[in-house]
Amino acid sequence: MCEECYSERRRITPLIEPRHCLEKHLQYICGSCGRCICIDRDEKRGLQRWNFPFRSLKIAGLYLRTADVSRKKSCGIYEITSPGGRSSFKIFCGSEELREYLRKNKGKHCKSMKSLLTMSPYREFPDSQIRRLSSEEVERYLKEQQEEKNDGKDG
């Protein structure tokens, strides 16, 4: 596992519409393995990808580093259950932020009220970057992502 971005696969992200994300969104570029993680902020709502719920702990873990970097502290992934019993995984920067979310979202709850995954302590890495990729970088990354999938590392 990469000690900086917490992934075992260098090109697993972006998961949805990789070309669009790499071409149009600001990326956190891991200085250790080169993995790109969307860190773009929606202009209207001010939200980033890590602010949204994920369908699995594994997928949430792929975005945890961008939450840590955005907040400059170790964040955690919590399991949230909706009134219908459906589970999702959300990243929060502590239990107080989780409690505030639950207060605003009646009916949702977090059974354990504890983070399922936190990478502590928060660390800065000197070679990481936050920027948009050039078209050449996008093409190279997409090629490497496809090669990784073809090598059977796709799950």
C-alpha positions in Angstrom: 0.0 0.0 0.0 1.3 3.5 -0.8 2.0 5.2 2.5 1.0 8.6 1.0 -2.3 7.9 -0.9 -3.3 4.7 0.9 -3.9 2.6 -2.3 -2.5 -0.7 -3.5 -3.1 0.3 -7.1 -1.3 3.2 -8.8 -4.0 3.9 -11.4 -7.3 2.8 -9.8 -8.7 6.3 -9.8 -10.7 8.0 -11.3 -13.4 5.3 -11.2 -16.1 7.0 -13.1 -15.5 8.9 -16.4 -11.8 8.8 -16.0 -11.0 10.9 -19.1 -13.5 13.6 -18.2 -12.2 13.8 -14.6 -8.5 13.9 -15.6 -9.1 16.5 -18.3 -11.5 18.8 -16.4 -10.8 18.5 -12.7 -8.1 19.5 -10.3 -6.1 16.4 -9.3 -4.1 15.5 -6.2 -1.1 13.8 -7.6 0.6 11.4 -5.2 4.2 12.2 -5.0 5.0 8.6 -4.1 3.2 6.5 -6.7 1.7 9.1 -9.1 -1.9 8.2 -8.5 -4.3 11.0 -9.4 -7.3 11.6 -7.1 -9.9 14.2 -7.9 -9.7 17.1 -5.4 -11.8 19.5 -7.5 -14.3 21.7 -5.6 -17.8 22.2 -7.0 -18.2 26.0 -7.5 -21.9 26.1 -6.6 -21.9 24.0 -3.4 -18.2 24.1 -2.4 -18.1 20.3 -2.1 -15.4 18.0 -3.2 -15.7 14.3 -4.2 -14.7 13.1 -0.8 -17.7 15.0 0.7 -20.2 12.6 -0.9 -21.2 9.1 0.3 -19.5 6.0 -1.1 -21.1 2.6 -1.6 -18.1 0.8 0.0 -15.4 1.3 2.5 -12.9 0.3 -0.1 -14.0 3.1 -2.5 -14.1 5.7 0.3 -10.6 4.7 1.2 -9.4 5.7 -2.3 -10.5 9.3 -1.6 -9.5 9.6 2.1 -6.1 11.2 1.2 -7.9 14.1 -0.5 -9.9 14.7 2.6 -6.8 14.6 4.7 -5.0 17.1 2.4 -8.0 19.4 2.1 -8.5 19.6 5.8 -4.7 19.3 6.8 -5.6 16.7 9.4 -6.4 13.0 9.5 -10.0 12.3 8.6 -11.9 9.1 9.0 -14.5 7.0 7.2 -17.7 6.2 9.0 -20.6 3.8 8.1 -23.9 5.7 7.8 -27.2 3.8 7.7 -30.2 5.4 6.1 -33.8 4.9 7.4 -34.3 2.1 4.9 -31.3 0.3 6.2 -29.0 1.0 3.3 -25.4 1.6 4.3 -23.0 4.1 2.8 -19.6 5.3 3.8 -18.7 9.0 4.4 -15.6 10.8 5.3 -15.6 13.2 8.2 -12.9 15.1 10.0 -13.9 13.8 13.4 -16.8 12.7 15.5 -18.1 16.3 16.1 -18.5 16.7 12.3 -20.2 13.3 12.1 -22.6 14.3 14.9 -23.5 17.6 13.1 -24.2 15.7 9.9 -26.5 13.2 11.8 -28.3 16.2 13.4 -29.0 17.7 10.0 -30.0 14.3 8.4 -32.7 12.9 10.6 -33.2 9.2 10.3 -29.6 8.5 9.4 -27.4 7.0 12.0 -23.9 5.7 12.6 -24.1 2.6 14.8 -20.5 2.6 16.1 -19.9 6.4 16.0 -16.3 5.4 15.4 -14.1 5.7 12.3 -13.7 2.5 10.3 -10.5 3.8 8.7 -8.2 6.7 9.7 -4.6 7.2 8.6 -2.8 8.8 11.6 -1.0 11.0 12.0 -1.6 13.4 9.2 1.6 13.8 7.1 2.7 16.2 4.4 4.7 14.7 1.5 7.1 17.0 -0.4 6.6 15.6 -3.9 2.8 15.7 -4.0 1.1 18.2 -6.3 -2.4 19.7 -6.7 -2.9 20.8 -10.3 -4.6 20.1 -13.6 -2.9 17.5 -15.9 -1.6 18.3 -19.4 -3.2 16.5 -22.3 -0.1 14.4 -22.6 -0.2 13.4 -18.9 -3.9 12.5 -19.3 -3.1 10.2 -22.2 -0.2 8.5 -20.4 -2.3 8.0 -17.2 -5.2 6.5 -19.1 -2.9 4.2 -21.0 -1.3 3.1 -17.7 -4.8 2.7 -16.1 -5.8 0.4 -19.0 -2.6 -1.6 -18.7 -3.2 -2.1 -15.0 -6.8 -3.4 -15.7 -5.4 -5.7 -18.4 -2.8 -7.1 -16.0 -5.6 -8.5 -13.9 -5.3 -5.9 -11.1 -8.8 -4.7 -11.6 -10.2 -6.4 -8.5 
